[in-house]
Each structure stands twice: as structure tokens, then as C-alpha cells.
């Protein structure tokens, strides 16, 4: 039960950070952010790499949430 709750919280934060990174990358590529070098905002070498990292973070969130749901459903069956 403890690990299921930790997985839910972790999934929420991974999803939140993934969405924020995705929005940041999109805004940077569209030119809405200031004309500062990308290294000021992230460690990614390009906006595309930043976008890839955001998508990977969101995929981890979905996988972690799925595992938490499986854990909860198995606990409720017994």
C-alpha cells in the first residue's frame, strides 16, 4: 500500500514535469521565450532533444501510473 501511494505521487510529478518540459520546448521553438541560449534553461543541446526528454519523462509517468493501478487492483482482489 505504501509503495502504491509512492508510485501515484511519483507518476503525478513525472507527468507534471514532462508536460512543463514539453510546453517549454514548444514555446522555445516558437520563439516566445527570450533570446537567451538554450543552456540557460536546460542541459539539452537543442530544442528537439529537450522535446524528446519531455516525451520520455511523460512515458515514464504513464508506465509508473499503470504499475500503480495494477498494484491497487491486485490488492483489491484479495
Contact map, one row per residue, 1 for C-alpha under 8 A:
111110000000000000000000000000000000000000000000000000000000000000000001000000
111111000000000000000000000000000000000000000000000000000000000000000000000000
111111100000000000000000000000000000000000000000000000000000000000000000000000
111111110000000000000000000000000000000000000000000000000000000000010011000000
111111111000000000000000000000000000000000000000000000000000000000010000000000
011111111100000000000000000000000000000000000000000000000000000000000000000000
001111111110000000000000000000000000000000000000000000000000000110110000000000
000111111111000000000000000000000000000000000000000000000000000110010000000000
000011111111100000000000000000000000000000000000000000000000000000000000000000
000001111111110000000000000000000000000000000000000000000000100100000000000000
000000111111111000000000000000000000000000000000000000000001110110000000000000
000000011111111100000000000000000000000000000000000000000000100010000000000000
000000001111111110000000000000000000000000000000000000000000100000000000000000
000000000111111111000000000000000000000000000000000000001101100000000000000000
000000000011111111100000000000000000000000000000000000001100110000000000000000
000000000001111111110000000000000000000000000000000000000000000000000000000000
000000000000111111111000000000000000000000000000000001001100000000000000000000
000000000000011111111100000000000000000000000000000011111100000000000000000000
000000000000001111111110000000000000000000000000000001000100000000000000000000
000000000000000111111111000000000000000000000000000001000000000000000000000000
000000000000000011111111100000000000000000000000011011000000000000000000000000
000000000000000001111111110000000000000000000000011001100000000000000000000000
000000000000000000111111111000000000000000000000000000000000000000000000000000
000000000000000000011111111100000000000000000000000000000000000000000000000000
000000000000000000001111111110000000000000000011011000000000000000000000000000
000000000000000000000111111111000000000000000000001000000000000000000000000000
000000000000000000000011111111111000000000000000000000000000000000000000000000
000000000000000000000001111111111000000000000010000000000000000000000000000000
000000000000000000000000111111110000000000000010000000000000000000000000000000
000000000000000000000000011111110000000000000000000000000000000000000000000000
000000000000000000000000001111111110000000000000000000000000000000000000000000
000000000000000000000000001111111100000000000000000000000000000000000000000000
000000000000000000000000001100111110000000000000000000000000000000000000000000
000000000000000000000000000000111111000000000000000000000000000000000000000000
000000000000000000000000000000101111100000000000000000000000000000000000000000
000000000000000000000000000000000111110100000000000000000000000000000000000000
000000000000000000000000000000000011111110000000000000000000000000000000000000
000000000000000000000000000000000001111111111110000000000000000000000000000000
000000000000000000000000000000000000111111111000000000000000000000000000000000
000000000000000000000000000000000001111111100000000000000000000000000000000000
000000000000000000000000000000000000111111100000000000000000000000000000000000
000000000000000000000000000000000000011111110000010000000000000000000000000000
000000000000000000000000000000000000011111111000000000000000000000000000000000
000000000000000000000000000000000000011001111110110000000000000000000000000000
000000000000000000000000000000000000011000111110110000000000000000000000000000
000000000000000000000000000000000000010000011111110000000000000000000000000000
000000000000000000000000100110000000010000011111111000000000000000000000000000
000000000000000000000000100000000000000000000111111100000000000000000000000000
000000000000000000000000000000000000000000011111111110000000000000000000000000
000000000000000000001100100000000000000001011111111111000000000000000000000000
000000000000000000001100110000000000000000000011111111100000000000000000000000
000000000000000000000000000000000000000000000001111111110000000000000000000000
000000000000000001001000000000000000000000000000111111111000000000000000000000
000000000000000011111100000000000000000000000000011111111100000000000000000000
000000000000000001000100000000000000000000000000001111111110000000000000000000
000000000000000001000000000000000000000000000000000111111111000000000000000000
000000000000011011000000000000000000000000000000000011111111100000000000000000
000000000000011011100000000000000000000000000000000001111111110000000000000000
000000000000000000000000000000000000000000000000000000111111111000000000000000
000000000010010000000000000000000000000000000000000000011111111100000000000000
000000000111111000000000000000000000000000000000000000001111111110000000000000
000000000010001000000000000000000000000000000000000000000111111111000000000000
000000000000000000000000000000000000000000000000000000000011111111100000000000
000000110110000000000000000000000000000000000000000000000001111111110000000000
000000110011000000000000000000000000000000000000000000000000111111111000000000
000000000000000000000000000000000000000000000000000000000000011111111100000000
000000100000000000000000000000000000000000000000000000000000001111111110000000
000110110000000000000000000000000000000000000000000000000000000111111111000000
000000000000000000000000000000000000000000000000000000000000000011111111100000
000000000000000000000000000000000000000000000000000000000000000001111111110000
000100000000000000000000000000000000000000000000000000000000000000111111111000
100100000000000000000000000000000000000000000000000000000000000000011111111100
000000000000000000000000000000000000000000000000000000000000000000001111111110
000000000000000000000000000000000000000000000000000000000000000000000111111111
000000000000000000000000000000000000000000000000000000000000000000000011111111
000000000000000000000000000000000000000000000000000000000000000000000001111111
000000000000000000000000000000000000000000000000000000000000000000000000111111
000000000000000000000000000000000000000000000000000000000000000000000000011111
